[in-house]
Amino acid sequence: MNLSDSWAARRPVTARVSAAEAVLADLREAITSGELSVGERLPSEASLAARHGVSRSVIREALRSCHALGLTETKSGLGTFVVSDSIARDLDFGNYAANELVEARPHVEIPAAGWAAQRHTEEDLAALRGLVDQMREEDDPLVWVSLDAQFHACIARTSRNRVFESVIVDIREALTRQSETLNLVTGRQQKSNDEHDRIVDGIASRSYDKAAQAMAEHLDAVRVALESVVGEADPDHRQ
């Protein structure tokens, strides 16, 4: 039995958090403390699932966020390895990095929300309200992040600007991974629900400025959450 298997065989002490949050916190602690050292292969998904008493889908959710944080890397056919004992300066959400999303989203989603306020139909508004209602009632974090991506895509579509819509479709997977990681690390899901409500209220008002401001505040809150994860503010960032 290697060191990582020995670690996996011991039950962790967990607080009242979601299953995936508990797994991610456990892995982060083991990696940053050196108990799981750089270069070491993580235990199998089955071993991690047994350690926490959860499904393998929960383990995969936590492992995706571990990768996004820059702590691990999965090598096809070989397993997942520890590649760093500290959070990366820029988080990896698949096709795009966190800083790229932070820089680009305000230029697309703020005006998209504004135009959606002026151009929406009653059917558009009903679809947006339906999504925020589903998100508020949703307990499954994977379903929630999928609904989150649908929400932002729906706003872009409602703007009646195909450029905005195309951009959101292109970054949709990265947005989903970002939401998944921030929810696990910073517990942003409830705050996002509240921010989404304000965005929809702004769109419903038919005021470009109100909708744009609500979206700007949401994106700024996401930026602050990302900065809290990496432990430093970006002085060059401009909203």
SVG drawing of the C-alpha trace seen along z (x, -y; Angstrom):
<svg xmlns="http://www.w3.org/2000/svg" viewBox="-46 -53 53 55">
<polyline fill="none" stroke="black" stroke-width="0.4" points="0.0,0.0 1.5,-3.3 1.2,-6.6 -1.8,-7.9 -3.7,-4.6 -3.0,-4.8 -4.3,-8.3 -7.5,-7.3 -8.2,-4.5 -8.6,-6.9 -12.0,-8.6 -11.8,-12.4 -13.4,-14.8 -16.0,-16.7 -18.1,-19.8 -21.7,-20.5 -21.0,-21.0 -22.0,-19.4 -20.4,-16.0 -18.3,-17.5 -17.2,-20.4 -16.1,-18.0 -14.1,-15.9 -12.5,-19.0 -11.6,-20.4 -10.1,-17.1 -8.0,-16.8 -6.8,-20.5 -5.7,-20.0 -3.9,-16.8 -2.1,-18.4 -1.2,-21.8 0.0,-20.1 2.2,-17.7 0.4,-14.6 -0.2,-14.0 3.1,-15.2 3.8,-16.7 4.3,-14.0 2.2,-11.5 -0.7,-9.8 -4.0,-10.2 -6.0,-7.2 -8.5,-5.7 -12.0,-7.2 -13.3,-4.1 -10.9,-4.5 -11.8,-8.2 -15.5,-7.3 -15.1,-4.7 -13.1,-7.1 -16.0,-9.7 -18.9,-7.4 -20.0,-9.1 -20.6,-8.3 -17.9,-8.4 -19.8,-11.3 -19.2,-13.4 -15.5,-12.4 -15.3,-13.5 -16.9,-16.8 -14.3,-17.5 -11.4,-16.3 -12.5,-18.8 -12.2,-21.6 -8.9,-20.3 -7.7,-20.5 -9.1,-24.0 -7.2,-25.1 -4.0,-23.9 -3.4,-21.3 -3.7,-18.1 -3.5,-16.9 -5.1,-13.8 -3.0,-11.7 -4.9,-9.4 -4.5,-5.8 -2.3,-6.7 -4.4,-8.5 -4.6,-11.8 -1.3,-13.3 -0.5,-16.1 1.3,-18.8 1.4,-21.7 1.0,-22.2 -0.5,-25.7 -3.4,-27.3 -2.5,-28.5 -2.3,-32.2 -4.9,-31.8 -7.5,-29.1 -8.1,-26.7 -11.6,-26.2 -10.9,-24.1 -10.8,-26.1 -10.4,-29.4 -8.6,-30.7 -10.3,-32.6 -8.6,-35.9 -9.7,-35.6 -13.3,-35.2 -13.0,-38.1 -11.7,-40.4 -14.1,-39.4 -17.5,-38.8 -18.3,-42.4 -17.9,-43.5 -20.5,-41.0 -22.8,-40.2 -23.4,-43.8 -24.6,-45.2 -26.5,-41.9 -28.5,-42.4 -29.2,-46.0 -30.4,-45.1 -32.4,-42.2 -34.2,-44.7 -35.3,-46.7 -36.0,-43.9 -37.5,-41.0 -40.9,-39.5 -43.1,-38.1 -42.1,-34.6 -38.4,-35.6 -39.1,-37.0 -41.1,-33.9 -38.1,-31.7 -35.7,-33.7 -38.0,-33.6 -38.4,-29.9 -34.7,-29.3 -34.1,-31.4 -37.0,-29.6 -35.5,-26.2 -32.0,-27.3 -33.4,-28.5 -35.1,-25.1 -32.2,-22.9 -30.2,-20.8 -28.0,-19.0 -24.9,-21.2 -24.3,-19.7 -27.8,-20.5 -27.5,-24.0 -24.4,-24.9 -26.0,-23.7 -29.0,-25.9 -26.6,-28.8 -25.1,-28.4 -28.6,-28.3 -29.5,-31.5 -26.6,-33.5 -27.2,-32.0 -30.9,-32.9 -30.0,-36.6 -27.6,-36.7 -30.3,-35.2 -32.9,-37.7 -30.6,-40.6 -31.3,-39.8 -27.6,-40.2 -26.2,-37.1 -22.6,-38.1 -23.3,-38.1 -25.2,-34.8 -22.3,-33.2 -19.7,-34.3 -21.7,-32.9 -22.3,-29.6 -18.5,-29.4 -17.6,-29.9 -20.5,-28.0 -18.4,-25.0 -15.9,-27.3 -18.7,-29.2 -20.1,-25.9 -16.7,-24.8 -16.1,-28.2 -19.5,-28.1 -18.9,-24.6 -15.5,-25.5 -16.6,-28.7 -19.6,-27.0 -17.4,-24.3 -14.7,-26.6 -16.5,-29.8 -20.1,-28.7 -21.5,-31.3 -24.6,-29.4 -27.1,-31.3 -25.5,-34.7 -25.7,-33.9 -29.3,-33.1 -29.9,-36.5 -27.9,-38.3 -29.7,-36.5 -33.0,-37.6 -31.8,-41.2 -30.7,-40.8 -34.1,-39.5 -35.8,-42.3 -33.6,-44.7 -34.5,-43.1 -38.2,-43.1 -38.1,-46.9 -37.2,-47.5 -34.4,-49.8 -31.1,-49.3 -29.2,-50.9 -30.9,-48.9 -30.3,-45.5 -26.7,-46.4 -26.0,-47.5 -27.4,-44.3 -25.2,-42.2 -22.2,-44.4 -22.6,-43.8 -23.0,-40.0 -19.8,-39.8 -17.9,-41.9 -19.0,-39.5 -17.7,-36.6 -14.4,-38.5 -14.0,-39.1 -14.8,-35.4 -12.1,-34.3 -9.6,-36.7 -10.4,-35.3 -9.5,-31.8 -6.1,-32.8 -5.6,-34.9 -4.7,-38.1 -6.4,-41.0 -5.5,-41.9 -4.6,-45.6 -4.7,-45.8 -8.3,-44.6 -10.8,-47.1 -14.5,-46.5"/>
</svg>
